[in-house]
Amino acid sequence: MTRIWTSDTAQSGIPVPALRPTSAIVRGGEARLFALRSGDRVTLRNLEGAQPVEVHGFGPPGSLKGLLATALPKPVISASSYRIPTAVAQILKAERQAPPISAALFDAGTPAGAAVTLEARADLLCLVAAPGQPMAPDGQDTPTDILVDILPLVERTGEIPPPLAPQVVTDLRITAATASAFRVKAGHYIQIIDVDGRQCSDFLAFDAGDLAEGAEFGIDPTTTRTLMGSSFSGPGLHSKYFDARMRPLVEVVQDTVGRHDTFLLACTAKYYEDMGYPGHSNCTENFNRVLAPYGIAERRGWPAINFFYNTFVDAHDRISMDEPWSRPGDYVLLRALTDLVCATSSCADDIDPANGWMPTDIHVRVYDADCPFEKGSAHRMTPDAEPRMSRETGFHLRTSALTRKFEDYRGFWLASCYNDAGPIAEYWACRERAVVIDLSALRKFEITGPDAEDLLQLAVPRNVKKLAVGQIVYTPLTYETGGMIDDGTIFRLGPHNFRFVCGDEFSGVWLRELADKHGLKAFVRNSSDQLHNIAVQGPRARDILAQVTVTPPHQATLAELKWFRFTIGRIADRPVLVSRTGYTGELGYEVWCHPQDAVIIWDAVMDAGAPQGLTPMGLAALDMVRIEAGLVFAGYDFSDQTDPFEAGIGFTIPKDKADAYVGDAAIARRRDHPHRHMVGLDIAGNEPIGHGDCVHVGRAQVGVVTSAVKSPILGRSIALARLDVAFAEIGTKVEIGKLDGHQKRIPATIVPFPHFDPQKTRVRTEAPIVMPGLGVAREESTASTVVDDPRGSVNRGV
């Protein structure tokens, strides 16, 4: 009996580990179907609070113990309040010979973390739904996730997840320490599954047409690394594996692990002999046996693609390895680009951590070419979280028509650049006209409840009590050590209503844990899937948006909207929230909408902007303008090892905040006794400079480059760098070390930053004027009146 069939399985191709203690997420506004066996205990946990749940059991009366205690009205299955995929609906239709056992659990007042445990008294199907409607941009009724923990009466291992699609052509079990060979037709999909986790699987593929003619051409790891520019291929633009003729044989469609090896051979007899284990089973000899019927010559060592093998180059230039990252049910999905003969192994290594010290089974499924699999990598917010595939933004239908150059940023496919322009042209469009940027990968959290203000006042160094309704403030989040968790913007929507927009999904978890620790009645709910956003940036941005944005009388018009304020209105008769914020250093706005309205809003904005030269801009050009503007980027300019002063955003730390906040003592200590400062660098010459390059005075390293770019508008290379305070004065001469840091040095001079528009006159502009020499509309600076200094901009994480 199939253990679990889920909506995510049908839609995105991620299975849930089967027939074992497991956790699964029911997404807000969706439903998942679970096949329970008698004795299973199922715990439903309201992760973020305030989320109603429906449970519908399809089995004999009394087969789901624990439902009868609820006093809430009995629900009726309704696809209008949650999505039921077609495959699940078909299963339910077959099962609904009698009315289901139904109950409603939780309500709008349920606190985060509340749980109910049910017990299956018979084998049955159980539909768990998290009802919810699309959230308006100025609303906060976002549906949120429910965690389902299943503990079987008897633990079972070795059972595979359900198929990703029903069109299975081949179902092949590869028992531990063996290998199998099989044929695959062009266009078919190959899924290689780690059944129990922590198990390597070596993979070979040969052009079947050439084999028939006596020629042997298989995947060549060296050729692939050279052409793809990475240690292994993954979903996206650089996804293929090539043979020595540079012809692609397979491409990676999905990957739930993200750590593989293409440098080392499949294990050999010599390896085990050298380690004192003569005669040990090994992948190379296993491959030789199964490939012999196809006329493929034996090898002493096979250069395979070693899926799930966790290798790395350490600080001493040695290739080391550790246990695989793969969990039970993790997989790689490939697509055959020509007719193939393939071979897959379950690695036999039990003398080191390569397979967690205990080889287990691998399972292979081959699917028909008509299966509608989407490309993506799995993302986990925490190591034990359920994987979630890369997903498209609401604007993807339009952006994908303009480029194939997408990158997976924090679980969303965002454009690197566009075909009609390219990064440099997009850059100049931002500086001279206007651009539109899809930044929907930002994480959004609705923070509500009577203690919402107290929670944020405790969480951030900014004085949230001074924040007016309709105002926004930029702020860091810090640990008790003073090191940064994230940065973001706080929107105040009402007296007890806030929205936090940031780069990292963990920020919401941290805020929720903080509320619980201090006994605060505040909900922190993730609305990232309910709000997608485009940034319209550049000197003509106001004129473009003013044509299409309609606001009610009690809200500010685009012309009236001040810096770090927002207004609520409609574009193309669709609800939007428009904020005067951005990540470019230019006059700019961000338009926030529900994903279902994204295409309509994109079209309206692009049509209005066409006469003004509005241009789509990708992440490559965005990085250029944000470095010029001195806007920091997580993982580059700050981390949990840097405080806000070292990140160059010390202006976010007021000295006069009376209320305590997390990290205040450490931050005060670091402010009074700084060790490092963020500085700007002007760099001599045109040598490429990058993140992580060392900065020297003489032989001693005194700092590190955090971000760098060749600035088109300034005509020189510039950088942000974090330096020892003893060498951080303006005008100090330093050198950037290349190669080993000493053999080649690039001269640089410390200068103030931001390098471009340090007074932020462009983002503050109100009245349009023409700037001499540029021939484009610019605007005159007037400082907006704010209660708390909002300077800076949220780390867009892109």
N, C-alpha and C positions, 0 to 999 in steps of 0.2 A: 504494500500500500504506500503510495506517495505520501511522504511525511508532511510537507508544507508546499502549498502552491500560493503564490503571492501576486499582488498587482505589479510589484516591481519586477518580478520574474517575467511577466507577460510584456511589460512595457520597456524596461531598460536592460533586461538580460542579467540581472544580478540574482543568483539563487541564494537561499538561506540554507545553512548547513542542516542536514536532515538526520532525524532519528538520534538525537543527542540533546543534552541540556543546551539550550540555545536562546539567543535573544534576537528579536526582530522588531523593526520600527513600523508602526502604522502612521503614515504621513497625514498631517492635517488635511481634511477634505478628501481623504481616500479610504479604501477598505482593503483588507487582506483576508485571505481564506486559509485557515489552518486545518490540517487533518490530525485530529487527536486520537490517541489510543487510551483505552481504559487504564486509569491510574495516573495519567499525566496530570501534573499540577501546573496551572497557567496563572501567572501574575500579571495584571495589567497595571502599569505605573503611569501616572499623569505627570510627565517629565517637567512641564513648564507651568502647570496649573490652569484652572479655568476651562479645561477642554472636556466637553461631554463625550461619552463613549456609548456606542451601541454594541451589544453582543447578541448574535443570533446563532443558536445551536441547532444542527440538523441531525437529530438522533432520537432515540426512544425517550419517553417522559422521564424526567429526573436524571438524565444522563450528564447534566452539567451542574454539579453541586455548587451552591454559593450564589446563584442568581435570584433565588426566591426572597432573599433578605432585602432586596432593594425596594424602596418606597416610591421611586420615580415612575412616571407613566410608562407603560409598555410601548416600545418603539415599533415602527413598521419600516421594513426595508425600503429605502427611498434613494434612488440614484440622483435625485435633485440636490441632495445635501452632501453627497460624497460620490466619488468616482468608482464605479465597479467595472473593471475591464471585461471585454467581451468573453474571454476565455473563462473567467470566474463566473460570469453570469450564466454561461452555458452549463457549468457544473452545478450551480445552484438550481437551475431549472430542472435538471435531472433528479436532484435530491428532494425537491419540494413536493413530495407526495403527501406530506402532512405538514401542518403549520409548524414553523420553527419555535424553539424555546428562546424567547427574546426578553431582553431587559436593557434598561438604560442605567448607566453608571456615571457618577460624577456630574458636576454642574458648574456654573460660572463662578461659584465661590470656592471650588475645590483648590486647596493649596498645592503648590509644586511638590512633587514627590509622593503624593497620596497614592495608595495602591489597594487593589482588591485581588484576592487569590481565589481561583475557581479550580474544581477538580473534575476531571472526566470520569464518569462512572460507566461509560461504554465507549466503543469506537464511534466517533462522530466527526462531522465537519463543523467548523466554528468560524463564522464571519465576524471580524472585529472591525468596526468603523469609527472614524473620528470625524463626525459631521462638521461642516463649516461652509460658509458662503464666501465668495471673493471679497476681500477687504478693500474698501475705498481708500484712496491715498491719504485722506485726512481722518480715516477711521483707525481703530486699534483692535478690532474684533477678529484678529487673525486666528485661523485654526492652527493648532499646534500638534506635535507628535505624541504618540503613545508608545511606550515600550512594552513589548510582550515577551516575558520570560517563560520558557517552557522547560519543565523538569520532568523527564520521563520516569515512570516507575522503575524501569530497568534501563541503565545506560547501554546504548548500542553504538557500535563503531563500524566504520567501513561501509556505510550506506551512502549513496551518492545523492547530490541534490537533484531536483527535477530538471528536465531539459529546458534549455532556453527558449525552445520553440518546438512545436509538435513534429516538424519535418525532419526527423532523425534518420539519416541514411546508414550510419555505422554506429554501433554501441560496443565499445571494446574495453575490457578490463585488463590492465597490465599489472599483474601481481608483483609484489615486492621483489626487487633484485632480478627482474626479467626485462625483456624488450619485445616489441611486436612491430611488424611492418604492415602497411596497408596502402591501398591506392585511393587517391582523391582526385575528383574531376575539377577542372577549371571553374572557378566561381563558387565552389562549395566551401563551407566554413569548418574549421577544425578547432574543437574545444579541448584543451588539455587541462584536466582537473586534478588538483591535489586533494585527494579524498579526505585524509585525516590531518593534513597540515604538516609543515616542516619537512617536505619531501621534494627532492630535486627530480627533474625530468629532462633528460637530454633529448634533443629533437634534430632529426636530419630530414631533408627533403631534396629530391632529385627530379630533374625534368624528365617526365616519362617518355616524351617523344624522342628525346635524344638517346635514352636508354634502349629504346626499341631499335635504334640504328647503331647501337654499339658504342655510343659516346656517353661519358659519365660527367654530368655537371650538377653539383649539389650546392647548397647554401655555403657561401664563403664568408666567415665572420670578418676577416680582415677587409675584404672588399666592402662589406656592408658598413662597417665602422667608418671607413674612409668616405663613402658616399653620403651617409646619413649624418656624419659629424657628431656621433654620440656613442657611448659605450654599448648600448643596445637600443634597438628600435622600439618605439611605442606608438600608441594611437595618435593620430593627427597627421600633419603634413609629412613628417619624416618617419614613416611607419613600415618601410619595406625591408625585406631581407633579400640579398642578391647573390647570384653565383659569380664565378670568376670572370665571366664574360660581361659582367655588369648588367645582367638581365634579372629583373625582379621575379622571384618565385612565390613568395607569400608576403602578405602585409598584415600587420597587427591591427585588429579591429577593437578589441577590448582587453583590458589588463587590470585585474583586481589586486595585484601585488606590487608591481613597480620596482622590483629588484631581481635582476637576472645576470647571467655571465656569458660573455662571448669571447673571453680571452683564453681560457684553459680547455684542455682536451676533456672529452668524456673519460671517466676513470678507466685506467688500464691495468693489465696484469703487472706491469713493471712497478706501478705505484705501490701496489700491495706487497709485491716481492721486496721492494726497498724498505717497506715498513715492517717486514717480518711476517707477512701473511701469504706465503706462496699458495697458489691454487685458489685464491679468493675469487668469487664471482665478480665480474666487472662489466661495465656498460659497453666497452669496446668489443669484447668477445661476444657479448649478447647481440650487439648490432651485426657483427660479422655473420652470425648464424642465421638471423632472420632476413638479412639482405641477400644472402647467397642465391636463393631461388630467383631473384631478379637480375642476376648476372653482375652484381656489384662486387668489385674486388675487395678483399680483406684489407684492413689497416691495422698497424700496431697501436694506433691511437686515433680516434675520430675527432676532428674539429667540429664539435656540435654547438648548437644553441642550447645552453644549459639553463632552461627555465627554472626559476625559483632558487637557483644556486646563488648564495649570498657571498660574493667576493668583493674585495676592495684593495686598493693600494694604500698601505699605511705610511706613517711619517718617515719610515726608514726605507721606502721604496720597495718594500716586499709585498707581494700579493698574498693577502691573508683571506680567511673565510670564517664564517660563523653560521649559526643555525639560520635556515631560510626565514624570510618574513611571512611566508604564506600561512594562512589559517585554514582550517577544514573547509573544503568547498571552494577555495580560491581557484582561479583559472586564468588562462590566456586564451583568447579567441583569435584565430588567424583566418585569412581568406586566401585560398589558392588562386594564383594568378595565371597558372597554366596547369595542364594535367601533371600530376605528381605521383611519385612513389615516396612514401614517408615512413619514417621509423621513429618510435618513441620508446623511451626506457623509463623504468622506475629504478633510480640509481641504487646500486648495491652497497654503497659505502656505509659501514657501521662501525668504523674505527675512529671517527672524528665527528665534529658537530655538523657536517655537511647535510645530513638528513635527521638532525636531532638525535643522533646515535641509534636510531631504530628505523630502518627502511620500511615504508608502507606502500600501499597501492597507489597507482595512477589510473585515471579513467579517461578515455578518449571518446568524444562524440563527434561525428561528422554530420553537418546539416546541409540541406538542399540550398542551392544558390538563391532561391526566392525568399529566403528568410529576411525580414526587415531589421537587421541589426544596426544599431547606431554606434558610432565610434565613441570611445571614452575610456578613461582610467578611473579606478575606484579611489575615493577619498574617504578618510576616516578622521573625524574630529579628535577622537581619542583612540588609543591603541585597541580598546575592546569594543569600539563602536561598529555598528553594521556599515559595510561599505556603501557608498553612494556614487553612482557613475557621473562623469562629466555631463553637464546638461547645457542645453541651449537657452539663451536668454529670449525674452519676448520679442526682441528686435532681430533675432537671427534670420528670420525669413528674408529680411531686407539686406542685412549686412552680408549674408552668404551669397547673395546675388552679385555682390560687388568685389568679392575676394575669396580665395581659397586659403589665404595665409592666416590661419587661426592658431592660437595657442591656448592651452588649458591653464587658466589662471584660477586657482582656488576652487576648482570644480565647475567652472563655466568656460565655454568656448568664446573667447574674445579675439577680435581682429588685431593682428600685428600691424598691418598696413593694408591699403586698398590698391587694386590694380590700376585705376586710372591716374593715380597721383604718385604714391610712394611716400616714405617718411619725410623727405626734405620738402616736397611740395605741400604736404599736409602741415608741416611745421609752419611754413610761411603763410598758409591760409589761416592758421590760428593767430599769428602775429599781425596779419594785415587785414583779414576779413572776418571769417567766422568758421568754426568747425562744429561737428556733432560727434560725440564719442559715446559709445555704449559702455557704461560702467556698472552694469547690473550685478557684477560679482561682489559688490559691496554687501556686507552683512548689515541687516537692519533688525533692531530689537525694540518692541513696544514695552515701555516701562510704565506701569499704571498701578493705581491703588493709593490708599491714604498716606502711605509712607514712601511713595515714589520719590518725592523731593529729598527726604531724609536719606534714602539709599544713595542717590547720586551725590548728595553733599558729602557723604562718607566715602564714596568711591573715587572721586576726582578732586584734584587740587583747585579747580575753578569754584567760584562762589555761585552755586546753582540757585541759591535763594534770590539772587539779583536778576536772574534771567526772566525776561518778560515773555508772556504768551506771544508767539509769532517770532521770537528771536532764536538765534542759533549761537552756540559757542563751541570753539575748538578746544579739545582737551586731551591730555594723555591719561591712560590708566597705568598705575604702577603697583608693583608688589611692595611688601613691607621693606624690602631692601632698597627701594627707590628705583630699581630696574624697571623698564617699561614693559608692560603687557601688550599694549596697543595704543593707537591714537584714533580719534574720531570726533564727530560732531554731535552735540546734543541739541535736539529740536524741542522747544516747549510748545505742546499743543493745547495745554490747559493747566489748571491749578494742580492737578494730580496726574497729568498725562505728559509723558516725554517719549521721544524716539531717539535711540542711539544708533548712529550710522558709523561703521568702522570697517576694518579689513579682516579681522580674525573672528571666526565663529566661536572660539573659546571665550571671547569676551563676555558673551551672554551667559555661559556656564559660570564664569567667575562672579559676575554680578548676582546671579541667582544664589550661589553659595554664600556670598556676602550677606544678602538679605536674610537667609536662613540662619546664619551664624549670629546675627544681631537681633533676631526675632522681629524683623520688619515686615509689615504687611504690604508687600509690593510684588507684583507679578513682572517677570522678565520673559517675554515671549518672542520667539524668532519669527519675524515677518519677511524674511529674505525672499521667499517664494511668492509673496503677495505684492511686493514692490520691486519693480525694475525701473531703471533710470538711464536717461541720456543726459550728457552735459552739452550745453550749447555755449561755446566759449569764443571770445574774440571781440574786437571793437564794434562789430555790427550785430552782436548777439541780441542786444536789447531791441533794436529795430525789427529783427526777424521775429522774435517771440511776441513782441507787442502786436503784431498783425494777427496772431492766431489765438492768443490767450485772452479769455474772457473771465473777468472776476466780478463777484457780486459787490454791491455798494459798500458792505462792511469790511471788505478785504482790499488790500493795496493793489493798485494796478502795477503793471510792469514798470511804468515810468516812475512810480512812487516807491518802488521796492528798494530798500537800502541794503547795504552790504551786511551779510550774515543775518538776513531776515527771510521769511518765506510768506507766500500768499497761497490761497486756495482758489481754484477756478476750474475752467474747462478748456480743452483744446479739441477741436473737431467734435464738440459736444460729448467728450469723454472726460471724466473727472481726473484732475491732476493736482499735485502740489508742486509749486515752483519755488525753488530757493535760490537766493543770490549767493552761490558758493561755487567753488571749482578747485582745480588742481593744476592750473596752467599759468597763473600770474597775470591773466588777462581779465577784463570785464567778462563776467560769465554767469550762467544760470544752470541749474539742474532741474530736470523735469522728471517727476516721480509719478508712476502710474501702475495700474495692475497689468500683469503680462498679457492678459487677453485684449487689452487696448493698445498694446505697444506698436503694432504695425500701423494702425490708424494714426496714432500720434506721430510716429516717424514720418509718414507720408505728408501729414499736414505741415510739419516743421520744414521738411526738405522742399516742399513746394513753395512755401513762403520764403525760404532762403535762397532759392535758385537764382533770382535776379541779383542777390547780394554776393554770390559766389560761395555759398555755404558748401563745405566739403566734409565728407566723413573722414575722421582721423582715427588711427590705430594706436596701439600701445607704444610702438617704437618712437613716434613723434611726441607722444605724451611724455615719455621719459626725458626727452630733450628739453621741453619747455619747463617741466617741473624742476629739473636740476638748475636751469638758469634762474628760476624764481626762488630757489632755495627751499623747496618743499620736500620734506623727508619721506623716506620709503622704508617700510618695515623689512627687516632682514638685511638691509644695506646700511641705512643711516642710523638705525637704532635696533636694539634687541633687549632681552631681559638683563643684559650685562651693562647697559648704558642708562643713565638717568636723563631726565628731560634737558638738563643743562648741557650734558655731553652730546645730546642729539640736536642741539641748536634751537630748542623750543623753550628756553628758560622763561620766555615771556608768559607762558601758561601757568607759572607758579607765583601766585600773589604772596606777598609777605604779610599781609594784614588779614588773612582769613582766620576768623576766630574759631571756627569749628574744626575738629580733628578730621583727618582723612587718611586713608591707607597709604603708608609710606612717608608720612609727613616728617617724622623725626629723622629718617635716613636722608630725605631730600634736603632738609635744613642743614644737616651735617655736611652733605656733599656740596651745597651751595657755599657754605662758609669755608670749606677746605677742598676746593676742586683739584682734580688730578688731570683732567683732559678737557679741552675745549673743541667745539666744532668751528672750523674756519673755512674760508674760501681760498682756493688756489688759482692763480694765473700761471699757466704752464707754457714754457718756451717750446717752440717747434710744433710739429704736427704728429708726433709719435702717439699711438693709441694708448690711453691710460684707462684703467678699469678698477672696479671695486676690488678691494683687497690688496692693491699695490702698496708696498711699504714706502714710508716717508722717512728720510734720513737727514741728519745734520752731522757731517763727517761720517764716521763708521757707525755711529749709534743710530738705531731706529728710534724715532721720536713720535711716530704715529702711523696712520693708515688712511688710504683713500677710501671713502665710503661710496661716492658716486662721481662719475666723470662723463664729459661729453665735449665734442667739438661744436662750439656754439656758432650757429650760422649767423645770427644777428651781431654777435660780438667779434666774429672773425678769428677766434682763438680757442684753444682748448682750456677748459675750466674744470674745477673739481670741488667737491666738498670733502673735507678730511677732518679726522679727529686726531688732535695732537696733544702732546704733553704741554701743560700750561707754561712751562719754562721756555717753550719755543713757539708760542701761539700769538705773539704780538704782530700787529699789522706791519708789513714791510720786511719781515724776516725772510731770509733766503733759505730755501730747503731744496732737497733733491728727492725725486721719486725713483726708487730702485726698480730696475727691470732685470730680467734673467734671474740670477741668484740674489738680486738686491744690491750687488756691489760691482759686477762687471760692467753694468750700463746704468747711467744715471741721467735723469731728465731734470733740468733746472726748473724751479717754480718759486713763486713769491706769494706770501700770505697776503690776502686782500679781504676786505669786508664781504660778507654775503648777506642777502642775495646778490649775485653778480648783475642781474637784470632788474631794473626798476626797484631799487632797494627801498624806496619810500612807499611802494605799493600804490602809486598814483593811478595806475591803469585799472586795478580792481575796484578802486573807490570812485571812479569817474561818474559824473552825473550829466554834464552838458556836452554834446558832441562838438568837436572842432576838427580841423585838418592839421596834421602834424607835417611840418616842412620836410621835404626830402623823401617822404614815404608815399605820398600821393593817395593815402587812404584815410578813412574817417578815424579820428582818435577822439578822446574825451578828456575834459578838464577835471582835475581832481578836486573833490570837496570831501572832507572827512565826515563820515556818517556818525550820527550820535548813537552811542551804545552804552549800556549800563556796565558791561564788563568787556574788556578788550578781547575781540574775537580773532585777532590776527592769526595768520597761518591758515592752513587748510588741512582737512582730514587726509591722512595717508590713504590714498585711493587703492593702495596695494597693487597698482598696475603701472 
